[in-house]
Amino acid sequence: MSDFTKETRRKKSSRTHLVHAGRKPFDQHGFINTPIYRGSTVLFPTVADFEGLRQPYTYATKGTPTIRALEQAWSEIAGAELTVLTPTGLAAITLALMTATRAGDHVLVSDSAYQPTRIFCDGVLKRFGVETQYYDPRIGAGIADLIRENTSAILAESPGSLSMEVQDVPAIAEAAKARGVCLILDNTWATPLFFPPHAHGVALNVEAGTKYLSGHADLMLGLVSANTAWAKRLRATYDAFAMCAGPEDAFLALRGLRTMELRMREQERSGLELARWLATRPEVAQVLHPALPSHPDHALWTRDFKGAAGLFSVILKPVAKPAVAAFLDALELFGIGYSWGGYESLVIPFDCRFTRSMTTWAPGGPALRFSVGLEDVADLRADIEAGFETMRESVG
């Protein structure tokens, strides 16, 4: 077997690339998967090596072969200069923000952002003297009017993980670059497979590996990738925090990486089929799925994305809260729980009214978010249908 180099991998399809990225079997005695390296201390053969740090690994906080394999693989896939791993997706967001800001700065954050992101910005960043201003996720190039002299970062999330607004990331990136502002993107919904972040002008890209990279709802992980301009600063901030991911989680993520596109394509297909069916249901007022022509940002999605995740939201026609609870409690295949991207389907009720400050959330009915797993679509549809029947019975 000849050496399958990084240059060779980049010429292959994304599916082939995912199978081989980050793998060096002959560095591991021929074993296909990089093993789990646990430990803290790394020994140096001589004093000269110790004083000159002349070896690839010096201490566990600086990385291990398991960590490095995933970092290098993700950098290739994302088109990044550097990737670092964090214990959670939220840790990745906070690391990116801490990399890009200092006391006295002003940051712009999408009004559709993940709620824990807002908590961090309104709490920790504020305490450290950084002002956060929220913006309409559909602002596009108009964000240039919000950039101040002390604006250091823009944090976008596209699509919004609940309300599903798609942002014009290239337009925002152009405005950010013109003013020397760091554009951070939470790209967890699409991953680099469906939205190559750095090719669209993103400086720091954030992913919750807990979701599609894991694929099995059994690990917590975050990734931050950087373009060339921001790689050194990201690495310095990461090293200062020693924000290490667990070795088992990195190993499981590497395993998930090999099948990520297969799973995501299947979940894309199932999710779209289910979304189209739900749009025809009498109980449903609106389906918020960017890949549907009915979505207000469908043109942006078509222009910029290579695929769709299995995560979307549904607005029900007006019905009392107990009836919605009866629907959810009757479901057998859709678990009620946070996160998404695993092999199992999930659903949660949500209400964005209390997490918005620049936009108004008034959907006209109860909102539900579905994460479509790998079950048979016909079974998922039958499960929802039975839930709707229970909802109607509860109304009387």
DAGIZI-V648709 format. One record per residue. N is the residue number from 1. SS is DSSP state (H for helix, E for strand, - for the rest). OMEGA is omega in whole degrees, -180 to 180 (NA if undefined). NEAR is the number of other ideal C-beta (glycine too) atoms within 8 Angstrom. Layout:
n:N ss:SS omega:OMEGA near:NEAR
n:N ss:SS omega:OMEGA near:NEAR
//
This chain:
n:1 ss:- omega:180 near:2
n:2 ss:- omega:-178 near:3
n:3 ss:- omega:-179 near:3
n:4 ss:- omega:-170 near:7
n:5 ss:- omega:178 near:6
n:6 ss:H omega:180 near:6
n:7 ss:H omega:179 near:6
n:8 ss:H omega:-178 near:8
n:9 ss:H omega:-177 near:13
n:10 ss:H omega:179 near:8
n:11 ss:- omega:-177 near:5
n:12 ss:- omega:177 near:8
n:13 ss:- omega:-179 near:5
n:14 ss:H omega:179 near:8
n:15 ss:H omega:178 near:8
n:16 ss:H omega:180 near:9
n:17 ss:H omega:-179 near:13
n:18 ss:H omega:-179 near:13
n:19 ss:H omega:-171 near:7
n:20 ss:H omega:-176 near:9
n:21 ss:- omega:176 near:12
n:22 ss:- omega:-178 near:13
n:23 ss:- omega:174 near:11
n:24 ss:- omega:-174 near:8
n:25 ss:H omega:-175 near:9
n:26 ss:H omega:167 near:6
n:27 ss:H omega:-178 near:5
n:28 ss:H omega:177 near:11
n:29 ss:- omega:178 near:4
n:30 ss:- omega:178 near:5
n:31 ss:- omega:-171 near:7
n:32 ss:- omega:-175 near:4
n:33 ss:- omega:174 near:9
n:34 ss:- omega:-177 near:11
n:35 ss:- omega:177 near:9
n:36 ss:- omega:175 near:8
n:37 ss:- omega:175 near:9
n:38 ss:- omega:176 near:4
n:39 ss:- omega:176 near:7
n:40 ss:- omega:-176 near:4
n:41 ss:E omega:173 near:6
n:42 ss:- omega:-177 near:9
n:43 ss:- omega:176 near:4
n:44 ss:- omega:-178 near:9
n:45 ss:- omega:-178 near:4
n:46 ss:- omega:175 near:6
n:47 ss:H omega:180 near:6
n:48 ss:H omega:177 near:7
n:49 ss:H omega:180 near:11
n:50 ss:H omega:-177 near:8
n:51 ss:H omega:-179 near:6
n:52 ss:H omega:-177 near:6
n:53 ss:- omega:-174 near:7
n:54 ss:- omega:170 near:5
n:55 ss:- omega:-173 near:8
n:56 ss:- omega:-177 near:3
n:57 ss:- omega:-175 near:9
n:58 ss:- omega:178 near:7
n:59 ss:E omega:-171 near:8
n:60 ss:H omega:179 near:10
n:61 ss:H omega:179 near:7
n:62 ss:H omega:178 near:7
n:63 ss:- omega:177 near:8
n:64 ss:- omega:177 near:10
n:65 ss:H omega:178 near:11
n:66 ss:H omega:179 near:14
n:67 ss:H omega:-176 near:14
n:68 ss:H omega:-180 near:10
n:69 ss:H omega:-180 near:14
n:70 ss:H omega:178 near:15
n:71 ss:H omega:-178 near:14
n:72 ss:H omega:179 near:11
n:73 ss:H omega:-178 near:13
n:74 ss:H omega:178 near:16
n:75 ss:H omega:177 near:12
n:76 ss:H omega:-175 near:13
n:77 ss:H omega:-178 near:12
n:78 ss:H omega:-176 near:13
n:79 ss:- omega:-174 near:9
n:80 ss:- omega:173 near:13
n:81 ss:- omega:-174 near:7
n:82 ss:E omega:171 near:11
n:83 ss:E omega:171 near:14
n:84 ss:E omega:-179 near:12
n:85 ss:E omega:177 near:13
n:86 ss:E omega:-176 near:14
n:87 ss:- omega:-177 near:11
n:88 ss:- omega:175 near:11
n:89 ss:H omega:178 near:16
n:90 ss:H omega:177 near:12
n:91 ss:H omega:177 near:11
n:92 ss:H omega:178 near:15
n:93 ss:H omega:-178 near:17
n:94 ss:H omega:177 near:10
n:95 ss:H omega:179 near:17
n:96 ss:H omega:180 near:14
n:97 ss:H omega:179 near:15
n:98 ss:H omega:177 near:9
n:99 ss:H omega:-171 near:14
n:100 ss:H omega:-172 near:14
n:101 ss:- omega:171 near:12
n:102 ss:- omega:-178 near:6
n:103 ss:- omega:180 near:6
n:104 ss:- omega:-178 near:6
n:105 ss:- omega:177 near:13
n:106 ss:E omega:178 near:11
n:107 ss:E omega:176 near:18
n:108 ss:E omega:-176 near:14
n:109 ss:E omega:179 near:14
n:110 ss:E omega:179 near:13
n:111 ss:- omega:179 near:12
n:112 ss:- omega:-173 near:12
n:113 ss:- omega:173 near:13
n:114 ss:- omega:-172 near:10
n:115 ss:H omega:177 near:7
n:116 ss:H omega:174 near:8
n:117 ss:H omega:179 near:14
n:118 ss:H omega:180 near:12
n:119 ss:H omega:178 near:8
n:120 ss:H omega:-178 near:13
n:121 ss:H omega:-177 near:15
n:122 ss:H omega:-179 near:8
n:123 ss:H omega:-174 near:8
n:124 ss:H omega:-178 near:8
n:125 ss:H omega:178 near:13
n:126 ss:H omega:180 near:11
n:127 ss:H omega:180 near:6
n:128 ss:- omega:175 near:8
n:129 ss:- omega:177 near:7
n:130 ss:- omega:-179 near:14
n:131 ss:E omega:178 near:7
n:132 ss:E omega:174 near:12
n:133 ss:E omega:-179 near:9
n:134 ss:E omega:-178 near:12
n:135 ss:E omega:177 near:12
n:136 ss:- omega:-177 near:7
n:137 ss:- omega:179 near:14
n:138 ss:- omega:-176 near:8
n:139 ss:- omega:179 near:10
n:140 ss:H omega:-178 near:9
n:141 ss:H omega:179 near:10
n:142 ss:H omega:179 near:7
n:143 ss:H omega:178 near:15
n:144 ss:H omega:-180 near:9
n:145 ss:H omega:-179 near:5
n:146 ss:H omega:-178 near:11
n:147 ss:- omega:179 near:12
n:148 ss:- omega:177 near:6
n:149 ss:- omega:-178 near:3
n:150 ss:- omega:177 near:7
n:151 ss:E omega:-178 near:14
n:152 ss:E omega:-175 near:11
n:153 ss:E omega:169 near:14
n:154 ss:E omega:178 near:15
n:155 ss:E omega:179 near:17
n:156 ss:E omega:172 near:13
n:157 ss:E omega:-173 near:15
n:158 ss:- omega:-9 near:16
n:159 ss:- omega:174 near:12
n:160 ss:- omega:-170 near:12
n:161 ss:- omega:173 near:11
n:162 ss:- omega:-173 near:10
n:163 ss:- omega:167 near:9
n:164 ss:- omega:173 near:13
n:165 ss:- omega:175 near:11
n:166 ss:- omega:-179 near:12
n:167 ss:- omega:175 near:14
n:168 ss:- omega:-175 near:9
n:169 ss:H omega:178 near:16
n:170 ss:H omega:179 near:9
n:171 ss:H omega:178 near:10
n:172 ss:H omega:180 near:16
n:173 ss:H omega:179 near:12
n:174 ss:H omega:179 near:10
n:175 ss:H omega:-180 near:13
n:176 ss:H omega:-179 near:15
n:177 ss:H omega:-179 near:10
n:178 ss:H omega:-177 near:7
n:179 ss:- omega:178 near:9
n:180 ss:- omega:-178 near:4
n:181 ss:- omega:179 near:12
n:182 ss:E omega:176 near:12
n:183 ss:E omega:176 near:16
n:184 ss:E omega:179 near:17
n:185 ss:E omega:168 near:14
n:186 ss:E omega:-171 near:16
n:187 ss:- omega:-172 near:14
n:188 ss:- omega:-178 near:12
n:189 ss:- omega:-173 near:9
n:190 ss:- omega:-168 near:12
n:191 ss:H omega:178 near:14
n:192 ss:H omega:178 near:14
n:193 ss:H omega:-176 near:11
n:194 ss:H omega:176 near:11
n:195 ss:- omega:179 near:13
n:196 ss:- omega:-167 near:9
n:197 ss:- omega:-174 near:14
n:198 ss:H omega:174 near:12
n:199 ss:H omega:179 near:6
n:200 ss:H omega:173 near:11
n:201 ss:- omega:-180 near:12
n:202 ss:- omega:179 near:14
n:203 ss:- omega:178 near:12
n:204 ss:E omega:-179 near:17
n:205 ss:E omega:-177 near:15
n:206 ss:E omega:177 near:16
n:207 ss:E omega:169 near:18
n:208 ss:E omega:179 near:13
n:209 ss:- omega:174 near:13
n:210 ss:- omega:-172 near:13
n:211 ss:- omega:-171 near:13
n:212 ss:- omega:178 near:12
n:213 ss:- omega:176 near:15
n:214 ss:- omega:177 near:16
n:215 ss:- omega:-174 near:11
n:216 ss:- omega:175 near:9
n:217 ss:- omega:-177 near:7
n:218 ss:- omega:176 near:5
n:219 ss:- omega:175 near:11
n:220 ss:- omega:-176 near:7
n:221 ss:- omega:172 near:18
n:222 ss:E omega:177 near:19
n:223 ss:E omega:171 near:14
n:224 ss:E omega:176 near:17
n:225 ss:E omega:-174 near:14
n:226 ss:E omega:170 near:17
n:227 ss:- omega:-175 near:11
n:228 ss:H omega:-176 near:6
n:229 ss:H omega:-174 near:6
n:230 ss:H omega:-175 near:13
n:231 ss:H omega:-177 near:12
n:232 ss:H omega:-179 near:6
n:233 ss:H omega:176 near:10
n:234 ss:H omega:-179 near:16
n:235 ss:H omega:-180 near:11
n:236 ss:H omega:179 near:8
n:237 ss:H omega:178 near:11
n:238 ss:H omega:-180 near:12
n:239 ss:H omega:180 near:9
n:240 ss:H omega:180 near:6
n:241 ss:H omega:-173 near:8
n:242 ss:- omega:-174 near:6
n:243 ss:- omega:-169 near:9
n:244 ss:- omega:170 near:9
n:245 ss:- omega:180 near:11
n:246 ss:- omega:-177 near:7
n:247 ss:H omega:178 near:12
n:248 ss:H omega:179 near:8
n:249 ss:H omega:178 near:12
n:250 ss:H omega:179 near:16
n:251 ss:H omega:179 near:13
n:252 ss:H omega:178 near:12
n:253 ss:H omega:176 near:14
n:254 ss:H omega:178 near:15
n:255 ss:H omega:178 near:8
n:256 ss:H omega:-179 near:13
n:257 ss:H omega:-173 near:14
n:258 ss:H omega:-178 near:8
n:259 ss:H omega:-171 near:9
n:260 ss:H omega:-177 near:14
n:261 ss:H omega:178 near:10
n:262 ss:H omega:180 near:8
n:263 ss:H omega:-177 near:12
n:264 ss:H omega:178 near:15
n:265 ss:H omega:178 near:9
n:266 ss:H omega:179 near:9
n:267 ss:H omega:173 near:14
n:268 ss:H omega:-179 near:13
n:269 ss:H omega:-179 near:8
n:270 ss:H omega:-179 near:15
n:271 ss:H omega:179 near:16
n:272 ss:H omega:179 near:12
n:273 ss:H omega:-179 near:9
n:274 ss:H omega:180 near:14
n:275 ss:H omega:179 near:13
n:276 ss:H omega:179 near:10
n:277 ss:H omega:180 near:9
n:278 ss:H omega:-180 near:11
n:279 ss:H omega:180 near:10
n:280 ss:- omega:-175 near:6
n:281 ss:- omega:180 near:8
n:282 ss:- omega:-180 near:4
n:283 ss:- omega:-170 near:8
n:284 ss:E omega:177 near:13
n:285 ss:E omega:-175 near:8
n:286 ss:E omega:172 near:8
n:287 ss:E omega:-179 near:14
n:288 ss:E omega:179 near:11
n:289 ss:- omega:-174 near:13
n:290 ss:- omega:-178 near:15
n:291 ss:- omega:177 near:11
n:292 ss:- omega:178 near:12
n:293 ss:- omega:180 near:4
n:294 ss:- omega:-179 near:7
n:295 ss:- omega:-177 near:13
n:296 ss:- omega:-179 near:4
n:297 ss:- omega:-176 near:12
n:298 ss:H omega:-179 near:12
n:299 ss:H omega:177 near:6
n:300 ss:H omega:179 near:11
n:301 ss:H omega:-180 near:14
n:302 ss:H omega:-178 near:7
n:303 ss:H omega:-167 near:6
n:304 ss:H omega:-171 near:10
n:305 ss:- omega:179 near:12
n:306 ss:- omega:-179 near:6
n:307 ss:- omega:-178 near:10
n:308 ss:- omega:175 near:12
n:309 ss:- omega:177 near:16
n:310 ss:- omega:-178 near:14
n:311 ss:E omega:178 near:12
n:312 ss:E omega:-177 near:14
n:313 ss:E omega:-178 near:14
n:314 ss:E omega:173 near:13
n:315 ss:E omega:178 near:13
n:316 ss:E omega:171 near:13
n:317 ss:- omega:-174 near:8
n:318 ss:- omega:179 near:6
n:319 ss:- omega:-176 near:11
n:320 ss:- omega:-179 near:6
n:321 ss:H omega:178 near:6
n:322 ss:H omega:178 near:7
n:323 ss:H omega:176 near:11
n:324 ss:H omega:178 near:14
n:325 ss:H omega:178 near:8
n:326 ss:H omega:177 near:12
n:327 ss:H omega:-177 near:12
n:328 ss:H omega:-179 near:13
n:329 ss:H omega:-178 near:7
n:330 ss:H omega:-177 near:11
n:331 ss:- omega:179 near:13
n:332 ss:- omega:-175 near:6
n:333 ss:- omega:178 near:8
n:334 ss:- omega:175 near:13
n:335 ss:E omega:177 near:7
n:336 ss:E omega:-177 near:8
n:337 ss:- omega:-180 near:6
n:338 ss:- omega:-179 near:4
n:339 ss:- omega:177 near:10
n:340 ss:- omega:175 near:10
n:341 ss:- omega:179 near:14
n:342 ss:- omega:-180 near:13
n:343 ss:- omega:-177 near:8
n:344 ss:- omega:180 near:9
n:345 ss:- omega:-177 near:12
n:346 ss:E omega:173 near:15
n:347 ss:E omega:173 near:13
n:348 ss:E omega:168 near:9
n:349 ss:E omega:178 near:9
n:350 ss:E omega:179 near:9
n:351 ss:- omega:-176 near:7
n:352 ss:H omega:-175 near:11
n:353 ss:H omega:-173 near:7
n:354 ss:H omega:179 near:5
n:355 ss:H omega:178 near:6
n:356 ss:- omega:176 near:11
n:357 ss:- omega:-178 near:4
n:358 ss:- omega:180 near:7
n:359 ss:- omega:-179 near:8
n:360 ss:- omega:176 near:4
n:361 ss:- omega:180 near:9
n:362 ss:- omega:-173 near:5
n:363 ss:- omega:179 near:8
n:364 ss:- omega:178 near:6
n:365 ss:- omega:180 near:10
n:366 ss:- omega:-178 near:10
n:367 ss:E omega:178 near:14
n:368 ss:E omega:174 near:13
n:369 ss:E omega:179 near:14
n:370 ss:E omega:169 near:14
n:371 ss:E omega:-175 near:13
n:372 ss:- omega:-179 near:11
n:373 ss:- omega:-174 near:12
n:374 ss:- omega:176 near:8
n:375 ss:- omega:176 near:10
n:376 ss:- omega:-176 near:5
n:377 ss:H omega:-180 near:9
n:378 ss:H omega:178 near:6
n:379 ss:H omega:179 near:9
n:380 ss:H omega:180 near:15
n:381 ss:H omega:179 near:10
n:382 ss:H omega:179 near:8
n:383 ss:H omega:179 near:12
n:384 ss:H omega:180 near:12
n:385 ss:H omega:178 near:8
n:386 ss:H omega:177 near:11
n:387 ss:H omega:177 near:12
n:388 ss:H omega:178 near:11
n:389 ss:H omega:178 near:9
n:390 ss:H omega:179 near:12
n:391 ss:H omega:179 near:15
n:392 ss:H omega:180 near:7
n:393 ss:H omega:-179 near:8
n:394 ss:H omega:178 near:9
n:395 ss:H omega:176 near:8
n:396 ss:- omega:NA near:3
//
